[in-house]
Amino acid sequence: MPESRLAVSFGSSFLGFATHLGFLRGLIAAGHGPASVAGSSAGAIVAGLYAAGLSLDEMEAAFTHPELRSKFREWRTPFRGPCVLLGLPGFPALIKGVHLERMLRDLVGDRRIEDCAAARLHIAVTNLRTNCVEVRNCGPLVETMLASCALPGIIAPRKIGDELLWDGGLGSSVPVEQWIDDPEVTHIVTHSIIYDSQLRSRERTHRFNFAAAMLAGHQLTADELLRWKLELARRSGKIVVTAETISRRPRIGIPITLPPPKPWPDYARDLMALGASSARTVAATLSSAAEKPAANC
């Protein structure tokens, strides 16, 4: 299989960047380095840093840093909380993401998406003014990654130009639509993260509350959209391989999560190991596809 024609998409997930990184590391270790990457939310950060040319070790250092949790803490959060809950204008989220932005700028500077040379990059964002999902392949890298992570109520939206952009996972949880008719892509790999708490909820639907039902409904819609997009990709002749990593929901110790049961660096590496395990299965499938006659691909 020509590796220059492999595309990998990292799905939206709450703080799932360590698991996504483990998956990426596992693919590359098996000889399947992607030339095109895409992502939503946490997946957008992994895709963006990789495309910008950061080494896997540099990314691991950032995601396992003991002070990572401080990037999600802002002193104004306790004052914003009641305003967010009351739905007051001008308070769309608990944090603005100023520390996270500083961290990303330290890593990639003022680079633009179109300047990323390690891989072609696409980042999903949601434009609520135009009521459209946009999979962007140009624009300021850091701002677009942050926009893709702007989960309503948690991280504030980002204004790029005249547009206010929100979480890419709202409309494209795993962006692949940009590759359906792309002649440069023959193989598409998607990586989604499913939390064990989600699986337990599906088994106990009689205990659903309103919030759980709304989240489950959103997940169902996202999964159905992805299935249709992947079917279109297959019909266009692409080899499609999907992977789901079942993981514990990351606990980083920010105001909306519990502290991890062990020091964050060790906990993050456990999450990376889960992603790497999924990558080994995908790598075997890719290798098997490469061994088939070209007519069958």
Disulfide bonds with the S-S distance in Angstrom:
none
